[in-house]
Amino acid sequence: MALDAAPTSFDVGGQPVAVVYASGAVWVANHDDATVSRVDPASGDVSDTYSVGIHPSTIAISDDQLWVTGNPGGIDRS
């Protein structure tokens, strides 16, 4: 994709908070759903959604492993 291309939107989970491009995919941490979505950048389709057991805040890909940090109880927004 050229740098001057128009932005592209993808439908993923609740409150996406972190995005990384790795291993040919766009990975999105969905805080409210406690999931990470794998998006095919060519089609815009979510190819996989992984339940991660915590409310993710950051993600990284290294050596074909998904690393997730977050908070098991979520964020108190009161």
PDB file with SEQRES, HELIX, SHEET and CRYST1 records, atoms N, CA, C and O in Angstrom:
SEQRES   1 A   78  MET ALA LEU ASP ALA ALA PRO THR SER PHE ASP VAL GLY          
SEQRES   2 A   78  GLY GLN PRO VAL ALA VAL VAL TYR ALA SER GLY ALA VAL          
SEQRES   3 A   78  TRP VAL ALA ASN HIS ASP ASP ALA THR VAL SER ARG VAL          
SEQRES   4 A   78  ASP PRO ALA SER GLY ASP VAL SER ASP THR TYR SER VAL          
SEQRES   5 A   78  GLY ILE HIS PRO SER THR ILE ALA ILE SER ASP ASP GLN          
SEQRES   6 A   78  LEU TRP VAL THR GLY ASN PRO GLY GLY ILE ASP ARG SER          
SHEET    1 AA1 4 PRO A  16  ALA A  22  0                                        
SHEET    2 AA1 4 ALA A  25  ASN A  30 -1                                        
SHEET    3 AA1 4 THR A  35  VAL A  39 -1                                        
SHEET    4 AA1 4 VAL A  46  SER A  51 -1                                        
SHEET    1 AA2 2 HIS A  55  SER A  62  0                                        
SHEET    2 AA2 2 GLN A  65  ASN A  71 -1                                        
CRYST1    1.000    1.000    1.000  90.00  90.00  90.00 P 1           1          
ATOM      1  N   MET A   1       0.836  -1.163   0.000  1.00  0.00           N  
ATOM      2  CA  MET A   1       0.000   0.000   0.000  1.00  0.00           C  
ATOM      3  C   MET A   1       0.890   1.238   0.000  1.00  0.00           C  
ATOM      4  O   MET A   1       1.848   1.320   0.768  1.00  0.00           O  
ATOM      5  N   ALA A   2       0.577   2.176  -0.843  1.00  0.00           N  
ATOM      6  CA  ALA A   2       1.333   3.422  -0.897  1.00  0.00           C  
ATOM      7  C   ALA A   2       1.034   4.273   0.327  1.00  0.00           C  
ATOM      8  O   ALA A   2      -0.062   4.202   0.884  1.00  0.00           O  
ATOM      9  N   LEU A   3       1.991   5.065   0.740  1.00  0.00           N  
ATOM     10  CA  LEU A   3       1.800   5.912   1.915  1.00  0.00           C  
ATOM     11  C   LEU A   3       0.717   6.951   1.722  1.00  0.00           C  
ATOM     12  O   LEU A   3       0.166   7.443   2.706  1.00  0.00           O  
ATOM     13  N   ASP A   4       0.393   7.301   0.487  1.00  0.00           N  
ATOM     14  CA  ASP A   4      -0.639   8.295   0.242  1.00  0.00           C  
ATOM     15  C   ASP A   4      -2.015   7.662   0.041  1.00  0.00           C  
ATOM     16  O   ASP A   4      -2.958   8.360  -0.333  1.00  0.00           O  
ATOM     17  N   ALA A   5      -2.149   6.365   0.278  1.00  0.00           N  
ATOM     18  CA  ALA A   5      -3.429   5.673   0.122  1.00  0.00           C  
ATOM     19  C   ALA A   5      -4.395   6.090   1.223  1.00  0.00           C  
ATOM     20  O   ALA A   5      -3.982   6.485   2.313  1.00  0.00           O  
ATOM     21  N   ALA A   6      -5.671   5.997   0.926  1.00  0.00           N  
ATOM     22  CA  ALA A   6      -6.707   6.338   1.911  1.00  0.00           C  
ATOM     23  C   ALA A   6      -6.704   5.311   3.041  1.00  0.00           C  
ATOM     24  O   ALA A   6      -6.415   4.137   2.807  1.00  0.00           O  
ATOM     25  N   PRO A   7      -7.020   5.738   4.255  1.00  0.00           N  
ATOM     26  CA  PRO A   7      -7.084   4.796   5.382  1.00  0.00           C  
ATOM     27  C   PRO A   7      -8.141   3.723   5.132  1.00  0.00           C  
ATOM     28  O   PRO A   7      -9.119   3.950   4.419  1.00  0.00           O  
ATOM     29  N   THR A   8      -7.930   2.565   5.724  1.00  0.00           N  
ATOM     30  CA  THR A   8      -8.865   1.456   5.605  1.00  0.00           C  
ATOM     31  C   THR A   8      -9.393   1.113   6.981  1.00  0.00           C  
ATOM     32  O   THR A   8      -8.632   1.081   7.948  1.00  0.00           O  
ATOM     33  N   SER A   9     -10.694   0.853   7.081  1.00  0.00           N  
ATOM     34  CA  SER A   9     -11.315   0.471   8.348  1.00  0.00           C  
ATOM     35  C   SER A   9     -11.595  -1.021   8.368  1.00  0.00           C  
ATOM     36  O   SER A   9     -11.929  -1.614   7.343  1.00  0.00           O  
ATOM     37  N   PHE A  10     -11.455  -1.628   9.554  1.00  0.00           N  
ATOM     38  CA  PHE A  10     -11.762  -3.034   9.751  1.00  0.00           C  
ATOM     39  C   PHE A  10     -12.699  -3.150  10.946  1.00  0.00           C  
ATOM     40  O   PHE A  10     -12.529  -2.432  11.932  1.00  0.00           O  
ATOM     41  N   ASP A  11     -13.681  -4.038  10.877  1.00  0.00           N  
ATOM     42  CA  ASP A  11     -14.543  -4.318  12.019  1.00  0.00           C  
ATOM     43  C   ASP A  11     -13.893  -5.415  12.846  1.00  0.00           C  
ATOM     44  O   ASP A  11     -13.692  -6.534  12.374  1.00  0.00           O  
ATOM     45  N   VAL A  12     -13.566  -5.071  14.099  1.00  0.00           N  
ATOM     46  CA  VAL A  12     -12.959  -6.044  15.012  1.00  0.00           C  
ATOM     47  C   VAL A  12     -13.783  -6.058  16.295  1.00  0.00           C  
ATOM     48  O   VAL A  12     -14.976  -5.756  16.257  1.00  0.00           O  
ATOM     49  N   GLY A  13     -13.181  -6.400  17.422  1.00  0.00           N  
ATOM     50  CA  GLY A  13     -13.895  -6.494  18.686  1.00  0.00           C  
ATOM     51  C   GLY A  13     -14.097  -5.161  19.379  1.00  0.00           C  
ATOM     52  O   GLY A  13     -13.845  -4.097  18.814  1.00  0.00           O  
ATOM     53  N   GLY A  14     -14.563  -5.248  20.629  1.00  0.00           N  
ATOM     54  CA  GLY A  14     -14.891  -4.062  21.404  1.00  0.00           C  
ATOM     55  C   GLY A  14     -13.675  -3.320  21.924  1.00  0.00           C  
ATOM     56  O   GLY A  14     -12.770  -3.924  22.499  1.00  0.00           O  
ATOM     57  N   GLN A  15     -13.654  -2.040  21.727  1.00  0.00           N  
ATOM     58  CA  GLN A  15     -12.611  -1.102  22.138  1.00  0.00           C  
ATOM     59  C   GLN A  15     -11.217  -1.560  21.715  1.00  0.00           C  
ATOM     60  O   GLN A  15     -10.413  -1.960  22.556  1.00  0.00           O  
ATOM     61  N   PRO A  16     -10.927  -1.501  20.405  1.00  0.00           N  
ATOM     62  CA  PRO A  16      -9.571  -1.818  19.959  1.00  0.00           C  
ATOM     63  C   PRO A  16      -8.583  -0.801  20.534  1.00  0.00           C  
ATOM     64  O   PRO A  16      -8.797   0.407  20.436  1.00  0.00           O  
ATOM     65  N   VAL A  17      -7.501  -1.302  21.133  1.00  0.00           N  
ATOM     66  CA  VAL A  17      -6.564  -0.416  21.827  1.00  0.00           C  
ATOM     67  C   VAL A  17      -5.127  -0.504  21.318  1.00  0.00           C  
ATOM     68  O   VAL A  17      -4.323   0.382  21.609  1.00  0.00           O  
ATOM     69  N   ALA A  18      -4.786  -1.543  20.571  1.00  0.00           N  
ATOM     70  CA  ALA A  18      -3.418  -1.691  20.078  1.00  0.00           C  
ATOM     71  C   ALA A  18      -3.456  -2.414  18.736  1.00  0.00           C  
ATOM     72  O   ALA A  18      -4.279  -3.303  18.517  1.00  0.00           O  
ATOM     73  N   VAL A  19      -2.553  -2.019  17.844  1.00  0.00           N  
ATOM     74  CA  VAL A  19      -2.482  -2.611  16.508  1.00  0.00           C  
ATOM     75  C   VAL A  19      -1.024  -2.859  16.170  1.00  0.00           C  
ATOM     76  O   VAL A  19      -0.161  -2.027  16.447  1.00  0.00           O  
ATOM     77  N   VAL A  20      -0.755  -4.017  15.564  1.00  0.00           N  
ATOM     78  CA  VAL A  20       0.594  -4.316  15.088  1.00  0.00           C  
ATOM     79  C   VAL A  20       0.465  -5.080  13.767  1.00  0.00           C  
ATOM     80  O   VAL A  20      -0.459  -5.873  13.586  1.00  0.00           O  
ATOM     81  N   TYR A  21       1.405  -4.829  12.845  1.00  0.00           N  
ATOM     82  CA  TYR A  21       1.471  -5.585  11.603  1.00  0.00           C  
ATOM     83  C   TYR A  21       2.642  -6.544  11.711  1.00  0.00           C  
ATOM     84  O   TYR A  21       3.779  -6.125  11.927  1.00  0.00           O  
ATOM     85  N   ALA A  22       2.361  -7.844  11.560  1.00  0.00           N  
ATOM     86  CA  ALA A  22       3.416  -8.858  11.630  1.00  0.00           C  
ATOM     87  C   ALA A  22       2.933 -10.135  10.962  1.00  0.00           C  
ATOM     88  O   ALA A  22       1.734 -10.412  10.922  1.00  0.00           O  
ATOM     89  N   SER A  23       3.860 -10.897  10.447  1.00  0.00           N  
ATOM     90  CA  SER A  23       3.564 -12.201   9.829  1.00  0.00           C  
ATOM     91  C   SER A  23       2.469 -12.092   8.773  1.00  0.00           C  
ATOM     92  O   SER A  23       1.642 -12.994   8.642  1.00  0.00           O  
ATOM     93  N   GLY A  24       2.459 -10.994   8.022  1.00  0.00           N  
ATOM     94  CA  GLY A  24       1.506 -10.821   6.932  1.00  0.00           C  
ATOM     95  C   GLY A  24       0.093 -10.499   7.357  1.00  0.00           C  
ATOM     96  O   GLY A  24      -0.829 -10.602   6.548  1.00  0.00           O  
ATOM     97  N   ALA A  25      -0.105 -10.110   8.605  1.00  0.00           N  
ATOM     98  CA  ALA A  25      -1.453  -9.819   9.100  1.00  0.00           C  
ATOM     99  C   ALA A  25      -1.439  -8.569   9.974  1.00  0.00           C  
ATOM    100  O   ALA A  25      -0.397  -8.151  10.478  1.00  0.00           O  
ATOM    101  N   VAL A  26      -2.614  -7.991  10.136  1.00  0.00           N  
ATOM    102  CA  VAL A  26      -2.824  -6.903  11.087  1.00  0.00           C  
ATOM    103  C   VAL A  26      -3.437  -7.531  12.334  1.00  0.00           C  
ATOM    104  O   VAL A  26      -4.459  -8.212  12.251  1.00  0.00           O  
ATOM    105  N   TRP A  27      -2.817  -7.303  13.486  1.00  0.00           N  
ATOM    106  CA  TRP A  27      -3.268  -7.866  14.755  1.00  0.00           C  
ATOM    107  C   TRP A  27      -3.828  -6.731  15.610  1.00  0.00           C  
ATOM    108  O   TRP A  27      -3.191  -5.687  15.753  1.00  0.00           O  
ATOM    109  N   VAL A  28      -5.016  -6.934  16.177  1.00  0.00           N  
ATOM    110  CA  VAL A  28      -5.685  -5.885  16.939  1.00  0.00           C  
ATOM    111  C   VAL A  28      -6.073  -6.414  18.312  1.00  0.00           C  
ATOM    112  O   VAL A  28      -6.740  -7.444  18.418  1.00  0.00           O  
ATOM    113  N   ALA A  29      -5.655  -5.710  19.366  1.00  0.00           N  
ATOM    114  CA  ALA A  29      -6.058  -6.052  20.737  1.00  0.00           C  
ATOM    115  C   ALA A  29      -7.389  -5.372  21.020  1.00  0.00           C  
ATOM    116  O   ALA A  29      -7.507  -4.153  20.900  1.00  0.00           O  
ATOM    117  N   ASN A  30      -8.395  -6.165  21.398  1.00  0.00           N  
ATOM    118  CA  ASN A  30      -9.739  -5.672  21.692  1.00  0.00           C  
ATOM    119  C   ASN A  30      -9.960  -5.714  23.200  1.00  0.00           C  
ATOM    120  O   ASN A  30     -10.275  -6.764  23.760  1.00  0.00           O  
ATOM    121  N   HIS A  31      -9.795  -4.575  23.847  1.00  0.00           N  
ATOM    122  CA  HIS A  31      -9.820  -4.514  25.307  1.00  0.00           C  
ATOM    123  C   HIS A  31     -11.119  -5.064  25.898  1.00  0.00           C  
ATOM    124  O   HIS A  31     -11.074  -5.957  26.745  1.00  0.00           O  
ATOM    125  N   ASP A  32     -12.267  -4.554  25.473  1.00  0.00           N  
ATOM    126  CA  ASP A  32     -13.528  -4.927  26.116  1.00  0.00           C  
ATOM    127  C   ASP A  32     -13.913  -6.385  25.899  1.00  0.00           C  
ATOM    128  O   ASP A  32     -14.580  -6.976  26.748  1.00  0.00           O  
ATOM    129  N   ASP A  33     -13.505  -6.975  24.779  1.00  0.00           N  
ATOM    130  CA  ASP A  33     -13.841  -8.365  24.473  1.00  0.00           C  
ATOM    131  C   ASP A  33     -12.825  -9.364  25.021  1.00  0.00           C  
ATOM    132  O   ASP A  33     -13.070 -10.570  24.987  1.00  0.00           O  
ATOM    133  N   ALA A  34     -11.688  -8.880  25.527  1.00  0.00           N  
ATOM    134  CA  ALA A  34     -10.589  -9.737  25.980  1.00  0.00           C  
ATOM    135  C   ALA A  34     -10.147 -10.681  24.858  1.00  0.00           C  
ATOM    136  O   ALA A  34      -9.937 -11.876  25.063  1.00  0.00           O  
ATOM    137  N   THR A  35     -10.013 -10.090  23.655  1.00  0.00           N  
ATOM    138  CA  THR A  35      -9.614 -10.876  22.483  1.00  0.00           C  
ATOM    139  C   THR A  35      -8.535 -10.148  21.699  1.00  0.00           C  
ATOM    140  O   THR A  35      -8.284  -8.959  21.898  1.00  0.00           O  
ATOM    141  N   VAL A  36      -7.900 -10.902  20.795  1.00  0.00           N  
ATOM    142  CA  VAL A  36      -7.005 -10.346  19.784  1.00  0.00           C  
ATOM    143  C   VAL A  36      -7.494 -10.864  18.441  1.00  0.00           C  
ATOM    144  O   VAL A  36      -7.683 -12.068  18.261  1.00  0.00           O  
ATOM    145  N   SER A  37      -7.698  -9.948  17.497  1.00  0.00           N  
ATOM    146  CA  SER A  37      -8.169 -10.310  16.161  1.00  0.00           C  
ATOM    147  C   SER A  37      -7.005 -10.299  15.180  1.00  0.00           C  
ATOM    148  O   SER A  37      -6.127  -9.438  15.238  1.00  0.00           O  
ATOM    149  N   ARG A  38      -7.018 -11.281  14.272  1.00  0.00           N  
ATOM    150  CA  ARG A  38      -6.048 -11.338  13.165  1.00  0.00           C  
ATOM    151  C   ARG A  38      -6.807 -10.963  11.900  1.00  0.00           C  
ATOM    152  O   ARG A  38      -7.773 -11.630  11.529  1.00  0.00           O  
ATOM    153  N   VAL A  39      -6.366  -9.888  11.233  1.00  0.00           N  
ATOM    154  CA  VAL A  39      -7.059  -9.364  10.062  1.00  0.00           C  
ATOM    155  C   VAL A  39      -6.194  -9.557   8.827  1.00  0.00           C  
ATOM    156  O   VAL A  39      -5.000  -9.257   8.844  1.00  0.00           O  
ATOM    157  N   ASP A  40      -6.798 -10.057   7.758  1.00  0.00           N  
ATOM    158  CA  ASP A  40      -6.122 -10.162   6.460  1.00  0.00           C  
ATOM    159  C   ASP A  40      -6.128  -8.764   5.840  1.00  0.00           C  
ATOM    160  O   ASP A  40      -7.195  -8.258   5.494  1.00  0.00           O  
ATOM    161  N   PRO A  41      -4.963  -8.130   5.690  1.00  0.00           N  
ATOM    162  CA  PRO A  41      -4.948  -6.758   5.192  1.00  0.00           C  
ATOM    163  C   PRO A  41      -5.413  -6.616   3.741  1.00  0.00           C  
ATOM    164  O   PRO A  41      -5.846  -5.536   3.338  1.00  0.00           O  
ATOM    165  N   ALA A  42      -5.332  -7.677   2.963  1.00  0.00           N  
ATOM    166  CA  ALA A  42      -5.756  -7.596   1.561  1.00  0.00           C  
ATOM    167  C   ALA A  42      -7.270  -7.571   1.430  1.00  0.00           C  
ATOM    168  O   ALA A  42      -7.814  -6.837   0.604  1.00  0.00           O  
ATOM    169  N   SER A  43      -7.956  -8.375   2.248  1.00  0.00           N  
ATOM    170  CA  SER A  43      -9.408  -8.469   2.131  1.00  0.00           C  
ATOM    171  C   SER A  43     -10.150  -7.672   3.198  1.00  0.00           C  
ATOM    172  O   SER A  43     -11.309  -7.308   3.005  1.00  0.00           O  
ATOM    173  N   GLY A  44      -9.485  -7.398   4.329  1.00  0.00           N  
ATOM    174  CA  GLY A  44     -10.154  -6.731   5.442  1.00  0.00           C  
ATOM    175  C   GLY A  44     -10.954  -7.678   6.313  1.00  0.00           C  
ATOM    176  O   GLY A  44     -11.641  -7.245   7.238  1.00  0.00           O  
ATOM    177  N   ASP A  45     -10.869  -8.978   6.021  1.00  0.00           N  
ATOM    178  CA  ASP A  45     -11.615  -9.974   6.787  1.00  0.00           C  
ATOM    179  C   ASP A  45     -10.861 -10.361   8.055  1.00  0.00           C  
ATOM    180  O   ASP A  45      -9.638 -10.501   8.043  1.00  0.00           O  
ATOM    181  N   VAL A  46     -11.606 -10.533   9.154  1.00  0.00           N  
ATOM    182  CA  VAL A  46     -11.015 -11.075  10.375  1.00  0.00           C  
ATOM    183  C   VAL A  46     -10.877 -12.581  10.160  1.00  0.00           C  
ATOM    184  O   VAL A  46     -11.878 -13.288  10.044  1.00  0.00           O  
ATOM    185  N   SER A  47      -9.646 -13.066  10.109  1.00  0.00           N  
ATOM    186  CA  SER A  47      -9.425 -14.482   9.834  1.00  0.00           C  
ATOM    187  C   SER A  47      -9.442 -15.328  11.099  1.00  0.00           C  
ATOM    188  O   SER A  47      -9.768 -16.513  11.043  1.00  0.00           O  
ATOM    189  N   ASP A  48      -9.095 -14.738  12.235  1.00  0.00           N  
ATOM    190  CA  ASP A  48      -9.117 -15.445  13.521  1.00  0.00           C  
ATOM    191  C   ASP A  48      -9.348 -14.439  14.635  1.00  0.00           C  
ATOM    192  O   ASP A  48      -8.952 -13.278  14.533  1.00  0.00           O  
ATOM    193  N   THR A  49      -9.994 -14.899  15.700  1.00  0.00           N  
ATOM    194  CA  THR A  49     -10.117 -14.108  16.926  1.00  0.00           C  
ATOM    195  C   THR A  49      -9.746 -15.012  18.076  1.00  0.00           C  
ATOM    196  O   THR A  49     -10.295 -16.103  18.226  1.00  0.00           O  
ATOM    197  N   TYR A  50      -8.810 -14.555  18.888  1.00  0.00           N  
ATOM    198  CA  TYR A  50      -8.283 -15.356  19.988  1.00  0.00           C  
ATOM    199  C   TYR A  50      -8.722 -14.756  21.323  1.00  0.00           C  
ATOM    200  O   TYR A  50      -8.498 -13.573  21.577  1.00  0.00           O  
ATOM    201  N   SER A  51      -9.341 -15.564  22.167  1.00  0.00           N  
ATOM    202  CA  SER A  51      -9.654 -15.152  23.527  1.00  0.00           C  
ATOM    203  C   SER A  51      -8.359 -15.226  24.326  1.00  0.00           C  
ATOM    204  O   SER A  51      -7.687 -16.257  24.329  1.00  0.00           O  
ATOM    205  N   VAL A  52      -8.007 -14.134  25.002  1.00  0.00           N  
ATOM    206  CA  VAL A  52      -6.715 -14.096  25.685  1.00  0.00           C  
ATOM    207  C   VAL A  52      -6.834 -14.110  27.208  1.00  0.00           C  
ATOM    208  O   VAL A  52      -5.814 -14.124  27.898  1.00  0.00           O  
ATOM    209  N   GLY A  53      -8.061 -14.108  27.752  1.00  0.00           N  
ATOM    210  CA  GLY A  53      -8.245 -14.269  29.190  1.00  0.00           C  
ATOM    211  C   GLY A  53      -7.977 -13.036  30.026  1.00  0.00           C  
ATOM    212  O   GLY A  53      -8.188 -13.049  31.239  1.00  0.00           O  
ATOM    213  N   ILE A  54      -7.511 -11.965  29.389  1.00  0.00           N  
ATOM    214  CA  ILE A  54      -7.311 -10.684  30.064  1.00  0.00           C  
ATOM    215  C   ILE A  54      -7.819  -9.597  29.132  1.00  0.00           C  
ATOM    216  O   ILE A  54      -8.056  -9.846  27.950  1.00  0.00           O  
ATOM    217  N   HIS A  55      -7.983  -8.405  29.655  1.00  0.00           N  
ATOM    218  CA  HIS A  55      -8.342  -7.267  28.816  1.00  0.00           C  
ATOM    219  C   HIS A  55      -7.032  -6.694  28.270  1.00  0.00           C  
ATOM    220  O   HIS A  55      -6.326  -5.983  28.985  1.00  0.00           O  
ATOM    221  N   PRO A  56      -6.696  -7.000  26.995  1.00  0.00           N  
ATOM    222  CA  PRO A  56      -5.380  -6.638  26.479  1.00  0.00           C  
ATOM    223  C   PRO A  56      -5.201  -5.135  26.326  1.00  0.00           C  
ATOM    224  O   PRO A  56      -6.140  -4.403  26.015  1.00  0.00           O  
ATOM    225  N   SER A  57      -3.961  -4.696  26.555  1.00  0.00           N  
ATOM    226  CA  SER A  57      -3.631  -3.288  26.332  1.00  0.00           C  
ATOM    227  C   SER A  57      -2.498  -3.137  25.328  1.00  0.00           C  
ATOM    228  O   SER A  57      -2.419  -2.118  24.642  1.00  0.00           O  
ATOM    229  N   THR A  58      -1.620  -4.131  25.227  1.00  0.00           N  
ATOM    230  CA  THR A  58      -0.544  -4.102  24.242  1.00  0.00           C  
ATOM    231  C   THR A  58      -0.343  -5.503  23.676  1.00  0.00           C  
ATOM    232  O   THR A  58      -0.630  -6.502  24.335  1.00  0.00           O  
ATOM    233  N   ILE A  59       0.156  -5.558  22.439  1.00  0.00           N  
ATOM    234  CA  ILE A  59       0.440  -6.839  21.795  1.00  0.00           C  
ATOM    235  C   ILE A  59       1.748  -6.724  21.028  1.00  0.00           C  
ATOM    236  O   ILE A  59       2.166  -5.635  20.635  1.00  0.00           O  
ATOM    237  N   ALA A  60       2.382  -7.866  20.827  1.00  0.00           N  
ATOM    238  CA  ALA A  60       3.601  -7.942  20.020  1.00  0.00           C  
ATOM    239  C   ALA A  60       3.675  -9.329  19.400  1.00  0.00           C  
ATOM    240  O   ALA A  60       3.127 -10.290  19.941  1.00  0.00           O  
ATOM    241  N   ILE A  61       4.349  -9.427  18.276  1.00  0.00           N  
ATOM    242  CA  ILE A  61       4.586 -10.700  17.605  1.00  0.00           C  
ATOM    243  C   ILE A  61       6.097 -10.894  17.539  1.00  0.00           C  
ATOM    244  O   ILE A  61       6.827 -10.002  17.107  1.00  0.00           O  
ATOM    245  N   SER A  62       6.564 -12.075  17.973  1.00  0.00           N  
ATOM    246  CA  SER A  62       7.981 -12.391  17.920  1.00  0.00           C  
ATOM    247  C   SER A  62       8.141 -13.879  17.687  1.00  0.00           C  
ATOM    248  O   SER A  62       7.552 -14.693  18.398  1.00  0.00           O  
ATOM    249  N   ASP A  63       8.935 -14.233  16.694  1.00  0.00           N  
ATOM    250  CA  ASP A  63       9.170 -15.649  16.395  1.00  0.00           C  
ATOM    251  C   ASP A  63       7.870 -16.431  16.292  1.00  0.00           C  
ATOM    252  O   ASP A  63       7.751 -17.524  16.845  1.00  0.00           O  
ATOM    253  N   ASP A  64       6.899 -15.873  15.587  1.00  0.00           N  
ATOM    254  CA  ASP A  64       5.584 -16.505  15.390  1.00  0.00           C  
ATOM    255  C   ASP A  64       4.843 -16.763  16.687  1.00  0.00           C  
ATOM    256  O   ASP A  64       4.005 -17.663  16.747  1.00  0.00           O  
ATOM    257  N   GLN A  65       5.132 -15.993  17.724  1.00  0.00           N  
ATOM    258  CA  GLN A  65       4.393 -16.078  18.983  1.00  0.00           C  
ATOM    259  C   GLN A  65       3.701 -14.754  19.234  1.00  0.00           C  
ATOM    260  O   GLN A  65       4.264 -13.690  18.973  1.00  0.00           O  
ATOM    261  N   LEU A  66       2.475 -14.820  19.743  1.00  0.00           N  
ATOM    262  CA  LEU A  66       1.708 -13.639  20.095  1.00  0.00           C  
ATOM    263  C   LEU A  66       1.924 -13.349  21.572  1.00  0.00           C  
ATOM    264  O   LEU A  66       1.697 -14.216  22.416  1.00  0.00           O  
ATOM    265  N   TRP A  67       2.362 -12.131  21.890  1.00  0.00           N  
ATOM    266  CA  TRP A  67       2.580 -11.703  23.266  1.00  0.00           C  
ATOM    267  C   TRP A  67       1.533 -10.644  23.598  1.00  0.00           C  
ATOM    268  O   TRP A  67       1.330  -9.698  22.838  1.00  0.00           O  
ATOM    269  N   VAL A  68       0.875 -10.813  24.740  1.00  0.00           N  
ATOM    270  CA  VAL A  68      -0.206  -9.918  25.150  1.00  0.00           C  
ATOM    271  C   VAL A  68       0.007  -9.489  26.584  1.00  0.00           C  
ATOM    272  O   VAL A  68       0.314 -10.313  27.446  1.00  0.00           O  
ATOM    273  N   THR A  69      -0.155  -8.190  26.846  1.00  0.00           N  
ATOM    274  CA  THR A  69      -0.161  -7.700  28.218  1.00  0.00           C  
ATOM    275  C   THR A  69      -1.487  -6.994  28.444  1.00  0.00           C  
ATOM    276  O   THR A  69      -2.105  -6.481  27.511  1.00  0.00           O  
ATOM    277  N   GLY A  70      -1.909  -6.981  29.693  1.00  0.00           N  
ATOM    278  CA  GLY A  70      -3.176  -6.320  29.989  1.00  0.00           C  
ATOM    279  C   GLY A  70      -3.556  -6.495  31.440  1.00  0.00           C  
ATOM    280  O   GLY A  70      -2.715  -6.749  32.302  1.00  0.00           O  
ATOM    281  N   ASN A  71      -4.840  -6.355  31.686  1.00  0.00           N  
ATOM    282  CA  ASN A  71      -5.385  -6.369  33.023  1.00  0.00           C  
ATOM    283  C   ASN A  71      -6.513  -7.397  33.093  1.00  0.00           C  
ATOM    284  O   ASN A  71      -7.473  -7.290  32.329  1.00  0.00           O  
ATOM    285  N   PRO A  72      -6.433  -8.388  33.983  1.00  0.00           N  
ATOM    286  CA  PRO A  72      -7.489  -9.397  34.067  1.00  0.00           C  
ATOM    287  C   PRO A  72      -8.856  -8.801  34.400  1.00  0.00           C  
ATOM    288  O   PRO A  72      -9.879  -9.326  33.963  1.00  0.00           O  
ATOM    289  N   GLY A  73      -8.884  -7.714  35.165  1.00  0.00           N  
ATOM    290  CA  GLY A  73     -10.163  -7.140  35.583  1.00  0.00           C  
ATOM    291  C   GLY A  73     -10.643  -5.983  34.744  1.00  0.00           C  
ATOM    292  O   GLY A  73     -11.709  -5.432  35.019  1.00  0.00           O  
ATOM    293  N   GLY A  74      -9.899  -5.596  33.736  1.00  0.00           N  
ATOM    294  CA  GLY A  74     -10.290  -4.465  32.930  1.00  0.00           C  
ATOM    295  C   GLY A  74      -9.927  -3.160  33.578  1.00  0.00           C  
ATOM    296  O   GLY A  74      -9.174  -3.127  34.551  1.00  0.00           O  
ATOM    297  N   ILE A  75     -10.459  -2.083  33.043  1.00  0.00           N  
ATOM    298  CA  ILE A  75     -10.188  -0.745  33.545  1.00  0.00           C  
ATOM    299  C   ILE A  75     -11.430  -0.218  34.234  1.00  0.00           C  
ATOM    300  O   ILE A  75     -12.523  -0.298  33.674  1.00  0.00           O  
ATOM    301  N   ASP A  76     -11.289   0.319  35.435  1.00  0.00           N  
ATOM    302  CA  ASP A  76     -12.407   0.934  36.141  1.00  0.00           C  
ATOM    303  C   ASP A  76     -12.642   2.311  35.543  1.00  0.00           C  
ATOM    304  O   ASP A  76     -11.819   3.212  35.702  1.00  0.00           O  
ATOM    305  N   ARG A  77     -13.768   2.474  34.853  1.00  0.00           N  
ATOM    306  CA  ARG A  77     -14.050   3.747  34.175  1.00  0.00           C  
ATOM    307  C   ARG A  77     -15.010   4.613  34.972  1.00  0.00           C  
ATOM    308  O   ARG A  77     -15.599   5.541  34.417  1.00  0.00           O  
ATOM    309  N   SER A  78     -15.185   4.335  36.266  1.00  0.00           N  
ATOM    310  CA  SER A  78     -16.136   5.118  37.063  1.00  0.00           C  
ATOM    311  C   SER A  78     -15.574   6.441  37.493  1.00  0.00           C  
ATOM    312  O   SER A  78     -16.256   7.211  38.169  1.00  0.00           O  
TER     313      SER A  78                                                      
END                                                                             
